Each structure stands twice: as structure tokens, then as C-alpha cells.
Amino acid sequence: MRASPKKNRLSIGRLLARLVLIAAGLSALVPVLWTFLNSFKNRVDIVSAVPRFFFTPTLENYVYVLSREAVAQGLVNSVVVVGSAVIAGAVLGLPAAYALARYPLRRADDIQFFVLSMRFLPPVAVAIPLMVIWLQVGLYDTLPALIITYSLLTISVIMWLAIPAFQGVPKEIEEAAFVDGYGAYSVFWRIALPVAARSLAGAVAFSFVLVWNEFLIALMLSSSNAKTLPIVASELSQQGMNVPWGILNASVVLLSLPPLLFLGVLSGFLNSVFRQKKT
């Protein structure tokens, strides 16, 4: 029996959809793989008119980047600033999101919009007033200034993403906990957080990646002592024809490793937790 025209159209549509998805995946994956390969190339192999897929790999680019004291200091600064900002965002943002989700105020929608509007503004519109403030209080180019600034970003992002997660927690579970004698804080810690853990972990991970890759605000709020890793990586480049492409590619790879490791550890932790719950 011959397939009907409708089924043929559906199969062709699925094939086209898969081809589009494959093309989109390759368009995102190929630049990453090419950057990774270039990080092991000499400059001659990188600037060659014909792309070279076969070359003699070298670790000189990574040795150069890792041997610089500024890179080590930038890594420490990034870990301290981003880690502190994400922790502050989770500690302050999650309870605030739960309060707005379960105990809405008259202006709850306006509060949510105001929190999100902090991300609407261009980074320079936020950085310039903050730079003036930190200069006046004597905290410019310090880690506390960057931690407070980044905390504003993480709190807003985590709050906005956590509110729908808490709204998705069945109210019947919380009501049953209240009947059993739990207070509001116990319901938040023992009921709401575990049930919405997966979505909340995604919100925390997104905020981590967001502030780890932040460049313009860190550039304007630091000059020497509080430089983060993105600022240090940008300083490895030179103008003109002598751009050290191998070093730049190696710095990009190293800059991308912490978020990938963080997401990998977080996803592994969540998978183990959910497997234990199923068993």
C-alpha cells in the first residue's frame, strides 16, 4: 500500500525540522570546536589562508596564559566575586521570590517588573552611577564593590526565575504541612525548596554564568586590584597584525571551563538526588 500524501508531508516536515535543528546545533558547536583547536595551534597555522585541520599541537599558548600572575589573580578575583554574589543572590532572592509567590502584595506585579527592569538597562547605564558611588565612598576597584554590584544582578535574576518555580509547587502540600504544625519558615525550607529544587538550581546556575561572563561593569568598576578573569583575558590581545590568536583562543577556553564545570557538577548532583527520590 502506498503511503498517503498527508503522511508523506508529515515525514518530509519532520525531516526538514531535524535538518534545521542539526544545522542550528552545528552553527553553535563548530565555533566552539574551532576555538578549542586554535588554542593548540601556532600563530602560523592559525593565520594560514587555508584552514589547517592537521597540525602539530602545542601547549605554549596555555603555558603563556597560566604562567601570568595577572591571570591567577583574575581567576581568584572572579571566584571570590562571582561565588559571593551567587550565594548572596540565592540567600536573599529565594526567600523574596517565595514571599511574592505565596504572599502576593498589592504591588507584587510592579515589584517583579522593577526587579526585571534592572536587566533592561544597558550595562553602561548601571556602571556609571555605581562607579561614582564607589569612588565617593572609597570602594572603587575593590572586591566588595564588585560583590555588591554583582549581587544586585544575581538577586534580580534569581527572583524573577524563582517566582514561577515556587508558584508551581502544589498549594495542597503546603496546606497539609501547615495542618501538621509546620510554620511558614519550615514550609519554605522543608517543602517549597525541595519540591522546586530543580528549577531553582537552574536559576542559580544561570545567574552564575551571567555574572561570570560579565565584562563591561567589571571593566568600569576596576582598574588594577579587582580585575576579573574576563578583563584579564581581554588584555592579552594587541592591536594591529600581531594579535596573538593562539593565546586569545587559549584564554577563551580557560575562561569557559569554570561555568562548564559548575553546570556539570550541578547537573550530576541533581541527577543523583532525583534518582534517590525515585528509588
Steps between C-alpha positions, in 0.01 A plus 500: 500500500618846420544753774241774503601851385431628852748256655755587233464868582542424872813294440648769278416763761667298776807448282524872430455578869780261591726649235431849638579382854823333383603815313427714806699264722796500263494880473539516879744210536742564214632837632560341840691208352697733271598718796611191690714382206652846449608507863746220418633659179796722432423841356619389156242224490223732613557783251550261210283584196390137482350366827725231645330206661822303534778672693758444768330588831674720753434592861690828483180705490368343820841523668519869415152572634534294818847632578383860520445626853217723380305195381531326836393815683211552259386141556506546877310828470238342275447203730467722809277761337275267302475241779409762759249668267326172414479400868361843589254478211378158615479593869309822434326427172342162575312606818388821327375301200311258726341788689380661176376165366308394811418830672442743213482868585283758336797612289651153449489527120666841516772362726567215258518741208733732691730209583509391137542857374850501648594265214335724239749779550826501303796401722659841454187667641544297816879512519547879480283590804649211698850611408425848636357350820797271561744784432325721756496233772857389425416149379584539132719219364428273795347155524217608738380754243487236227332248733223747592454601136485143375266409785248748362508307174477154654217597736291639215559201271444238770184673625350524153573136415408364844154655528345269233683204657342566839161565341524152348524336843156351580330702770339183637841374617570822687151509647547144626830603658328792676239258633779279635635792699770640272559872501555721198879473521489121538269471200744709297808299599352150518228509236532779244877489451531120450199483267620790282869409532553414135366830365673697774834335422458608140437857613814499716707346220374760251590783737848350545565487126356850458732670749802280419497626140417859594754738344395863470399558864820334625702710255355825630513409870859374508836629390770276650417327829153356429535389138300189423602229255307641199686831541837328524420285196413806294836658587687211339419635155702755306412739222597468137622187321679350801191375676598185697211288376623182664524670838156657458344166412669334799372774731147455363516126570627556853237767560225259392611209719368617842138550383507164320642326806245671724211396278640146472532459876159655558330277241670191644387594851143552386494172309623311807241669720212416268620141458498461878146640517377257234651201682 
